Amino acid sequence: MQVELLSNSINIKKYLKELGVDSGGIKILASKAALHIVYIRELHVGGANILKQDALSIGADLAVPRGTVVAKISHVDCMLIATTKQLQLLSKKELAQPFGLKELAKKLQDILKVKKTSRVEVMGILNANDDSFFSDSRIKERDAIKAIEKMAEEGADIIDIGGVSSAPNTIYVGAKEELRRVKPIFDMIKKEKLYEKVKFSIDSYEPSVVSYALESGFKIVNDITGLANDEVCKLCSAYNATALIMHMQKDPFTMQQSPEYKNVLGDIYSFFEQRVAKAESFGVKDMVLDVGIGFGKTLEHNLMLIKHQEHFLTLKKPLLVGASRKSMIDKISPSLPKERLSGTLVLHLEAAKNGASIIRVHDVKEHVQALRVQKALEDI
């Protein structure tokens, strides 16, 4: 007899099928192999005690603060630890319970519906400005087509083009100057019909720039203000463009001045709920959500958001992460932007593993290779 300890991240359905388990058994056993950790904030203490007993009765558990059983305080934070099968049982059982457990049951059902993407798209970054923090992403008009074709050949699914820097402490140059920088490149894209080879995204929140890009064949609007401007919402709707809604605290000039959140995951989730509702009210159909790594966040905030991408999947929208060569890497391992590729790959692979559908990168070729290797590991 031989005994093998397997990784808990294996493709369990593949192993069960190879083992000869029947199809019905595969579904049941797979639901018992996936473990979920659900952090619940401000649950009524009565609800916490009921949930604790219900969880224990089916083999799950609920971690609660000391004093919960005697109702020392009215509301508590707690952590539910359960398999998929156990979550299914609890999501039905708690529907009949008081103290907010009915609402919790519905949220558990939303969690159970979450599905991660099977393929991660790569968005390449090109900048038509001279002050981008990573010099290799800067392009001149004469080199634009060559740079675009190179990224497409390397495997980019999307190319994101911008004309101004949004790095911390950046002063905006104005819509007129922004359009002047990108207009010749957009004209070439339209003339050469490059939008037939790869999808294009405009990195702007200025209506005049967004409008010109959409007229030039762009299909995605990457708005770092998260659709703050109604005119951008109208343009996305009129052109049936995908709205990329990013979260940013304050503005580029002030965003890194002592960023603070009550609960970074919950606060950004609420922001997305509001902006998705706004976009839908304007008739915007397709949206992608970006937590905004480095835009009004500390290192800990950034790491939390990458680690817990799955939290935002219940919003039922694709997720984008862009940590490419950003200063958070320098805070962990002191380095210049040109020296941060390895750190970037680690962060982006972690984000993809945790639910991100799109990775925004400076280095397309390296990311395409890394994602293929990661996918091969996941399929084993």
Stockholm file with secondary structure:
# STOCKHOLM 1.0

chainA/1-380         MQVELLSNSINIKKYLKELGVDSGGIKILASKAALHIVYIRELHVGGANILKQDALSIGADLAVPRGTVVAKISHVDCMLIATTKQLQLLSKKELAQPFGLKELAKKLQDILKVKKTSRVEVMGILNANDDSFFSDSRIKERDAIKAIEKMAEEGADIIDIGGVSSAPNTIYVGAKEELRRVKPIFDMIKKEKLYEKVKFSIDSYEPSVVSYALESGFKIVNDITGLANDEVCKLCSAYNATALIMHMQKDPFTMQQSPEYKNVLGDIYSFFEQRVAKAESFGVKDMVLDVGIGFGKTLEHNLMLIKHQEHFLTLKKPLLVGASRKSMIDKISPSLPKERLSGTLVLHLEAAKNGASIIRVHDVKEHVQALRVQKALEDI
#=GR chainA/1-380 SS CCCCCCCTTSCHHHHHHHHTCCHHHHHHHHHHHCEEEEEEEEEEHHHHHHHHHHHHHTTCEEECCTTTTTTCSSEEEEEEEEEHHHHHHHHHHGGGCTTTHHHHHHHHHHHHTCCCCSSCEEEEEEESSTTCSSGGGBCCGGGHHHHHHHHHHHTCSEEEEESSCCSTTCCCCCHHHHHHHHHHHHHHHHHHTGGGTSEEEEECCCHHHHHHHHHTTCCEEEETTCSCSHHHHHHHHHTTCEEEEECCSSCTTTTTSSCCCSSHHHHHHHHHHHHHHHHHHTTCCCEEEECCTTSSCCHHHHHHHHHTGGGGGGGCSCEEECCTTCHHHHHHSCCCGGGCHHHHHHHHHHHHHTTCSEEEESCHHHHHHHHHHHHHHHHC
#=GC SS_cons         CCCCCCCTTSCHHHHHHHHTCCHHHHHHHHHHHCEEEEEEEEEEHHHHHHHHHHHHHTTCEEECCTTTTTTCSSEEEEEEEEEHHHHHHHHHHGGGCTTTHHHHHHHHHHHHTCCCCSSCEEEEEEESSTTCSSGGGBCCGGGHHHHHHHHHHHTCSEEEEESSCCSTTCCCCCHHHHHHHHHHHHHHHHHHTGGGTSEEEEECCCHHHHHHHHHTTCCEEEETTCSCSHHHHHHHHHTTCEEEEECCSSCTTTTTSSCCCSSHHHHHHHHHHHHHHHHHHTTCCCEEEECCTTSSCCHHHHHHHHHTGGGGGGGCSCEEECCTTCHHHHHHSCCCGGGCHHHHHHHHHHHHHTTCSEEEESCHHHHHHHHHHHHHHHHC
//
